[in-house]
Amino acid sequence: MARPLSAPAGTLRREVSDALVFALIATALALPFIGIYTVPATAGLRLATRLPDLVAIAGLAFVGRLGLGLARGPWAAGAAVLGLAVAAIGWVGLLPSREVAVFAIAAGLVVLIRGAMRAARGSAEPGAGRRTGADALADGAARLLPYLGPVLFVVALVLPFLPFVDRRLLDLAILVLTYVMLGWGLNIVVGLAGLLDLGYVAFYAVGAYSFALLALHFDWGFWACLPLAGLFAALFGILLGFPVLRLRGDYLAIVTLGFGEMIRIVLVNWTSLTNGPNGISGIPRPSFFGLEFTREPQPGTQSFHQFFGLEFSTLHRVIFLYYLILVLALVTNFFTLRIRRLPLGRAWEALREDEIACRAIGINPTNTKLAAFAIGAMFGGFAGTFFAARQTFVSPESFTFIESAIILAIVVLGGMGSQLGVVLAALLLIGIPEWFRELQDYRMIAFGAAMVAVMIWRPRGLLAVREPTIRLGRRRRGAPS
Amino acid sequence: MNASPPLLDVSNLTIRFGGLLAVDAVSFRADDRAITAIIGPNGAGKTTVFNCLTGFYRPSSGALALRHGGQSFALEAMPDHRIAAEARLARTFQNIRLFPQMTVLENLILAQHRTLMRASGYTILALVGLGGYARAERAAVERARFWLDRVGLLAHADDEAASLAYGDQRRLEIARAMCTDPVLLCLDEPAAGLNARETGALSALLGEIRDDHGVAILLIEHDMALVMAISDRIVVLEYGRKIADGPPSAVRADPAVIAAYLGTGDSDGMAAV
């Protein structure tokens, strides 16, 4: 039967028979899924066959398995050529359908990469060097890691003024930063305190609607509403916290998921307050210390471009929004970095590690958990306020479960509790799918492939190294990570 | 000696789990600056008594009074974290419970949470750099350093707790309990899994905690040589009942204890004594 791919390569004969068995299983599975389909006929449905596709899939399974098998042994270079050939066949369109061609290209590239990596290491005898290419890559990355944060920070600071940056990239950067901020906020709850929260978007919604409603009914500006929205979100955090104090793990996840949905459904149905599914529009934009970003300011006031003597440009507002979310996100980051070194932050991490031990040394788990929920929610509320101000429109549609899932994915993918990991994961999860929007649905395949790759090579997240909050000795350089 | 009230006074402690009577009207006392051992065969209810003392279980009936500094704490009515923080009763666990991903030093700093939390102005002051938090943290580190030195883990201060050897983890848990500044230290099988040399060191450590730091110890242990050597008083439980209570020499000779450990008549014996 099929052996795990980690096993050493067998003889050529064994690899071929192994691939044959594999192809047979694949054909059996593909027969109902790919081989047969239904077409509308005069009376109901008629079965039709897709024989060429089936044959192509079976062939792909055989070649792919054979390639992966050979890539482990002395025929690695051959496997790479085989992979290249398969990808080329897919590329020039010799295969029966576009879908099969896409799979052929992807499979061919995987075999090519594995074969080439093995061949590049030369005819290294099996078992001699247990270090793989991925290890070397990780080591190199670990050496560069201390510089990554500052470099990203500087790039983020000067980004709007880089020559190649246009409106589209700036909008994308704002979106990514919003998710970075949300990720950092959720990191307090999930990464530090270990409370699995699947309804974080609720606090984002509370922040956004707080600002929208205060602006609509009381005509308050962004800066007055920002702290209030954070406060409201924190109150909702405590509201959620109380009933779930005794829950952990899966149970906590289910209840928080329900809480997120409740908030959204209330927003949809409480039409008299929230205007239901139609949402609230005409939310005021934030001003720059009282200076509006308009071409024609209201009489008696100045606008941004007049005050600074600049030519009017809509880009000013976008750049301002960019720096606004950058500052908000950095405040979240510095807050987290600071509180980790304070007793409350340490208690959060201890709670994540062992709640019973926490009780035994006199840490009050109730207060500690509520503080985590409230503070995490507060930053979600800030981000929500920014979201409302940027869109000038909020509706319940923006606060669906998928948002919570994405924010959680950012935290988990980044490495629970890692601040820099959140940034990288947000770039990967938000930046890349948006950037490759022209690829349409294929970008989701790339997205899925990236997720699977991270799970295989970095199962604990991109950056899973925990930095101690306090040290007795001096920091040892080159300590094993 | 009996004139002053005991540090810990357990009277008629009863714990029922549904129909199961786990602990049946057990009364005993633990004196200040003394090591009191609770022994008994497996399932006798020793750990259940511990869990009641530390607030993890609520007793079905009975009273648990801890007296020190002119105050008396009714442990049966206090939540667990307040027993640790206010009544100053610290414990370790039979299956070690450290904060595994955190460093050894962090484990000991966390044990001083209550003091540090107050010093940080409940986070708010320290967040903006006000108050004397830095000084309080330095004091906490000094205290941690003292206990790390005592249990021989100073060199491992910045290592992950999970990376320590088993015996080191046991000693770290005792150090963590001592960092909470307790008046009564409850140890649940501290010698389990230790080799002879480590058990010897543990015995010396417990003696030091009692004599130099004036902390009373309540000890659950199966290592009879250790128990007989260091205990000032031994309480023997069997099937949830107390069957003997007294100094080691008296307990060792007690026929009920011998029967509990070796069995009566021709039944299979437990070669534990």
Chai-1 contact restraints between the chains, C-beta under 6 A:
chainA,res_idxA,chainB,res_idxB,connection_type,confidence,min_distance_angstrom,max_distance_angstrom,comment,restraint_id
A,L342,B,S120,contact,1.0,0.0,6.0,A-B,restraint_1
A,L342,B,T123,contact,1.0,0.0,6.0,A-B,restraint_2
A,L342,B,A126,contact,1.0,0.0,6.0,A-B,restraint_3
A,P343,B,H113,contact,1.0,0.0,6.0,A-B,restraint_4
A,P343,B,L116,contact,1.0,0.0,6.0,A-B,restraint_5
A,P343,B,M117,contact,1.0,0.0,6.0,A-B,restraint_6
A,P343,B,S120,contact,1.0,0.0,6.0,A-B,restraint_7
A,L344,B,T123,contact,1.0,0.0,6.0,A-B,restraint_8
A,R346,B,L110,contact,1.0,0.0,6.0,A-B,restraint_9
A,A347,B,H113,contact,1.0,0.0,6.0,A-B,restraint_10
A,A350,B,F99,contact,1.0,0.0,6.0,A-B,restraint_11
A,A350,B,L110,contact,1.0,0.0,6.0,A-B,restraint_12
A,E353,B,F99,contact,1.0,0.0,6.0,A-B,restraint_13
A,E353,B,Q101,contact,1.0,0.0,6.0,A-B,restraint_14
A,D354,B,R97,contact,1.0,0.0,6.0,A-B,restraint_15
A,D354,B,F99,contact,1.0,0.0,6.0,A-B,restraint_16
A,A357,B,R97,contact,1.0,0.0,6.0,A-B,restraint_17
A,R359,B,D80,contact,1.0,0.0,6.0,A-B,restraint_18
A,R359,B,H81,contact,1.0,0.0,6.0,A-B,restraint_19
A,A360,B,A84,contact,1.0,0.0,6.0,A-B,restraint_20
A,A360,B,R91,contact,1.0,0.0,6.0,A-B,restraint_21
A,I361,B,A84,contact,1.0,0.0,6.0,A-B,restraint_22
A,I361,B,A111,contact,1.0,0.0,6.0,A-B,restraint_23
A,I361,B,T180,contact,1.0,0.0,6.0,A-B,restraint_24
A,G362,B,H81,contact,1.0,0.0,6.0,A-B,restraint_25
A,G362,B,A84,contact,1.0,0.0,6.0,A-B,restraint_26
A,G362,B,A85,contact,1.0,0.0,6.0,A-B,restraint_27
A,G362,B,R114,contact,1.0,0.0,6.0,A-B,restraint_28
A,G362,B,T180,contact,1.0,0.0,6.0,A-B,restraint_29
A,I363,B,H113,contact,1.0,0.0,6.0,A-B,restraint_30
A,N364,B,H81,contact,1.0,0.0,6.0,A-B,restraint_31
A,P468,B,T103,contact,1.0,0.0,6.0,A-B,restraint_32
A,R471,B,D158,contact,1.0,0.0,6.0,A-B,restraint_33
A,L472,B,L105,contact,1.0,0.0,6.0,A-B,restraint_34
A,L472,B,A157,contact,1.0,0.0,6.0,A-B,restraint_35
A,L472,B,D158,contact,1.0,0.0,6.0,A-B,restraint_36
A,G473,B,D158,contact,1.0,0.0,6.0,A-B,restraint_37
